[in-house]
Amino acid sequence: MKANKAAAVKSGAKVVEVRESIVSKVYDTQIGAFSTDGAWDPVAIDVIRNSLKDLGILDFIPEAKTIYNESSCR
């Protein structure tokens, strides 16, 4: 996605059925947070783990290894 914004925006707009101008703005906002090596950001995982309890989805904070599989990301 980082290597070809135009293709990413065109594809994204088609998938979510919105104008390319909207997807382009979202792309600019979010692309910097995307992993370049496929690895999960440990800080982001902690945010998700804690939010599962904070939002009442779970009544405990799950271990990181139970909410994602590192081997499937590469």
N, C-alpha and C positions, 0 to 999 in steps of 0.2 A: 504494500500500500504506500509506503514512504517513497518508493522508487518511481511510482507512477500515479500521481494525484488525479490526473484527468480520468484515467481508467477506473480508479477506485471510486471517484465521485459518480461517474456515469453508472457503474454497477450498483452502487449503494442507492442511488436515486430510483433505479428500476425496482430494486428489491423492496424498498419501503414505500414506493409509490408517492414520492414527493419531488419537488423541483430540484434540479441540480444545484441551484444557487443556495438552497437550504443545506443540502448535504455538504457543499463546499465550506460553508461557515462552520458546521459541526466538525468536519474534517480538521480544519485549522485549529479548533479548540481542543480536540481530543488526540490528534496524531502524536503529539509529544509524549503522551502517557503510554503509548503502545510499546510492548517489548520488542527489542530488535533481535533477541536471541531465543525467543520462545519460552524463556523462564518466567515463572511467577515472581512478582515483587512481594517479598516477605511482609513488608509494611502494609501493602494492600490486602494481603491475606488476613492479617491481624484485624484490620478494619472490618472485613467481612465477617470473620469469626465473632467479634464482639457485637456487631450489629444483629446477628442472628438471635442473640440473647436480648439485646436492648429492645428489639422490635417485637419480642414475645414469640418469635418463630420457634425458638428452642428455650428450654428453661435452664440451659447451661451453655458455657462457651466450649464449642467442640475443639478437639485437637486439629491442628492444621492438616495433618495427613489424612484426616477423614473427609475433608471437603474438596480435595483435588488430588490428581494423580500426576506427579511430575513426569513420569515416563511417557504419558500420552501426549505431552506437549512438545516433544522433540521429533 
